[in-house]
Amino acid sequence: MKADWKKRIEINPDILGGKPVIKGTRVPVEVIVGGLAGGMTVEDVCMEYRIKPEDVRAALAYAAETLSEEHLIAVSR
């Protein structure tokens, strides 16, 4: 089941220049995903940034949806 990230992620031009963050915090989605990619556990991320596991799942769902909508164009050299 896909997490409903829209309940937990906000994009507001007045907060961090419009970067997606966990609602009610200034924790950017990119920091959460980067932490996980760097080897942090979900528990580590939650403790470090004072967020909930549901926030981490929302960040991952947002990243996955964003990537699924991205269109890449191959350029030959």
C-alpha positions as CSV (number, residue, x, y, z in Angstrom):
1,M,0.0,0.0,0.0
2,K,1.3,3.4,-1.0
3,A,1.8,5.9,1.8
4,D,-0.3,9.0,1.6
5,W,2.6,11.4,1.6
6,K,0.4,14.4,1.0
7,K,-0.7,14.3,4.7
8,R,2.8,14.5,5.9
9,I,4.9,16.4,3.3
10,E,4.4,20.1,2.5
11,I,5.9,22.3,-0.1
12,N,5.8,26.0,0.8
13,P,7.9,28.7,-0.8
14,D,8.3,30.3,2.6
15,I,9.9,27.2,4.1
16,L,13.4,26.3,2.9
17,G,12.7,27.9,-0.5
18,G,9.9,25.5,-1.3
19,K,11.8,22.2,-0.8
20,P,9.5,19.4,0.3
21,V,9.7,19.0,4.1
22,I,7.9,17.1,6.8
23,K,4.9,19.2,7.9
24,G,5.5,21.1,11.1
25,T,9.3,20.7,10.8
26,R,12.0,22.1,8.7
27,V,13.3,18.6,7.9
28,P,13.7,18.2,4.1
29,V,12.7,15.0,2.3
30,E,16.2,15.0,0.7
31,V,17.8,14.8,4.2
32,I,15.7,11.8,5.2
33,V,16.3,9.9,2.0
34,G,20.0,10.8,2.0
35,G,20.3,9.6,5.6
36,L,18.8,6.3,4.7
37,A,21.0,6.0,1.6
38,G,24.0,6.8,3.7
39,G,23.3,3.8,6.0
40,M,21.1,5.3,8.8
41,T,18.2,3.1,9.9
42,V,14.7,4.4,10.1
43,E,15.1,4.5,13.9
44,D,18.3,6.5,13.5
45,V,16.6,9.1,11.2
46,C,13.6,9.4,13.5
47,M,15.9,10.0,16.6
48,E,18.2,12.4,14.7
49,Y,15.5,14.6,13.3
50,R,12.7,14.0,15.8
51,I,10.2,12.6,13.3
52,K,8.1,9.5,13.2
53,P,8.5,6.4,11.1
54,E,5.4,7.4,9.2
55,D,7.2,10.6,8.2
56,V,10.1,8.5,6.8
57,R,7.7,6.4,4.8
58,A,6.0,9.5,3.5
59,A,9.4,10.9,2.4
60,L,10.2,7.7,0.6
61,A,6.8,7.6,-1.1
62,Y,7.2,11.2,-2.2
63,A,10.7,10.4,-3.6
64,A,9.3,7.3,-5.4
65,E,6.4,9.2,-6.9
66,T,8.6,12.1,-8.0
67,L,11.0,9.8,-9.7
68,S,8.2,7.9,-11.4
69,E,7.0,11.1,-13.0
70,E,10.4,12.2,-14.1
71,H,11.1,12.1,-17.8
72,L,14.6,11.5,-18.9
73,I,15.9,12.2,-22.4
74,A,19.0,10.2,-23.5
75,V,21.6,12.3,-25.2
76,S,24.2,10.7,-27.5
77,R,27.7,11.8,-27.6
